[in-house]
Every structure is written in structure tokens, then in C-alpha cells.
Amino acid sequence: MLKGSLSHYSPLSQLMMSLLVVVGSFMLCMFAGSVLAYLIFDVNIFTDATSLDINGASVNISVLKFYQSIYSTGMFIIPPFIIAWLLNNKVLTYLFLDKKSSPPQYLLAILTIIVALPAINLLADINSHLQLPEFLSEVEEWMRHSEDQAEIITKKFLVMETPFDLFVNLILIAVIPALGEELLFRGVIQRIFSNMTKNVHWGIIITAFLFAALHMQFFGLIPRMAMGILFGYLLVWTKSLWVPILAHLINNGMAVCMSYFINKGKLPEDIEKFGGNDASIWISGFISMIILTLLLFNLYRSRERQSE
């Protein structure tokens, strides 16, 4: 019986096994996705790779969104359940999905994400001005090019004309990443690195770095790592993965909704850069950090009260 049979493996072995599961699941899902794309969209990426070129004249955004959903499902959502099944007799317990937090904790998580926006924008502004040493100039140029490409993809994905387009993007950009990335990074990887280092704080930090690095956007590394650390502590302090999932969902969902209403002329364009578009960036950023610290302390104390 394979269920729970690998629980005695060392954390390093569990990590290697997890990577194999992720790669295997990703490849199988992408193959299945390619077949489905041919049947649904009449697109064969094996003979027409330009159909997935974001800068190509014949690019089909619907196909790209379809592949994005397949990619996210195959890499983030399916593997954690397989890994948990191999490592523990109770899958939901291993992934911290069997415990629901109290309503005040969910509310605090939502407030935390909203309050953190100016601080995250401040970190993003600082990150955008960082420069690598001269001997790494070619690497920096490649990073900036990758950043520009990612921005192009994001802008094209966020073109929404109807409420249905908004709904699709909320599923694709908010729901799936929030569920999948938290399952894999906080549910599996953070636990493994915490066991490997025998320190929960190092587990959170290492996982947050990997979470940020996965996005392949160097000039957004610091704010994404900060968000990863925040999600990590939300899990540790509440013992429920539903809390960071909700926080992640609110963060991504707000970005999608703001983009939709900005395009509709219902919101000012600079609202997305609240606290990060003028001289007030430092003031709003520090105020955000102070309030954020108070909210997190309150959340930390709520954990202590529950354990009493």
C-alpha cells in the first residue's frame, strides 16, 4: 500500500520526490491539455508553436488562458494531493485543509492584505530601482526583458470587455493560483523545509523565496517574497491553509477587479499603485507597515488564546 508509505523518508528525499511528482503531473497535464486544445480550439501546438506566441499575429488569448489553467492545475493543484497521499495517511490533515479558522481570523487575513498594499508597493518601488553589478549586466538585461514580456502577457490577459471576461479572469488569475500555489508552497514545500532546517521561520523564508523566484520576475522578487512570508505566517499562526488561500485570493482578485473597473472608467488609473506613485510612497508605506504589524500581532495573539 503506497498511502503514507514514504513518511519515513528524510526531508531531502521528500523534496526530491515532490519535485518528481510536480514534473510528472505537469507533463501529463500539458500533454492532455494539448490534445484538448486541438479538439476544442483546433490548435495543434506541435505543428504550430506560434499559436502560443504572445507577440505573434495569430495568437489566441483564449487558447493561452486555457493552457494557463492546465499548467496551473498540473503543476500546483494535483501534485500536493499526490504528495500528501504518499507522505501521510490523512491527506487533508497533512495539507492543513481539515481545520477551519474562526471568522475573526478570516477577517483579519482580509484586512491584512488590504492594509499591506501600500507596503508591498513600496517594496516593489525599491525593488525596481535595484541594479546588478556591471559584470552581470547581460543577466540584468535578460531579467528586464523577461519582466517586459511578463507585463505584456498580463496586460493582454487583463483585457476584459464583459462581466463574463471578468469571471473567467477571476477563476484563472485569482482562484486557481490562490488554491494551487498555497497548496504546493505552504501546504507541502514549507512543511518540508521547516522539517529540513528544524526551524519554522527558515521554512517560511526559504519557501517564500522559491515562491517569488518561480514567477521569474527579478524586479518583483522582494514584494512577492514579502507576500510569501506573510502567507507562511498566516498558515503557522492559524494552522489552517484556508486562511492564506483566502488572503492570496483577495490579493489577486482585487488586482483583477481593479483592472476591470479601470478599463470601464469606473476607477482612476493610479488606484492600482496606491501608495506607490508619488512622494507619499514612503509615508503610506511606513503607515501600512505599522498597521500591518498591529494586525499580525492581533492574529498571533488570537492563536495563543485558542491554545489556552
ABEGO torsion letter per residue (X at the ends): XABGAAAABBAAAAAAAAAAAAAAAAAAAAAAAAAAAAAAAGBBAAABAAAABAABAABBAAAAAAAAAAAAAAAAAAAAAAAAAAABABAAAAAGAABBBBAAAAAAAAAAAAAAAAAAAAAAAAAAABBBBAAAAAAAAAAAAAAAAAAAAAAAAABBABAAAAAAAAAAAAAAAAAAAAAAAAAAAAAAAAAAAGBAAAAAAAAAAAAAAAAGBAAAAAAAAAAAAAAAAAAAAAGBAAAAAAAAAAAAAAAAAAAAAAAAGABBAAAAABGAABAAAAAAAAAAAAAAAAAAAAAAAAAAAAAX
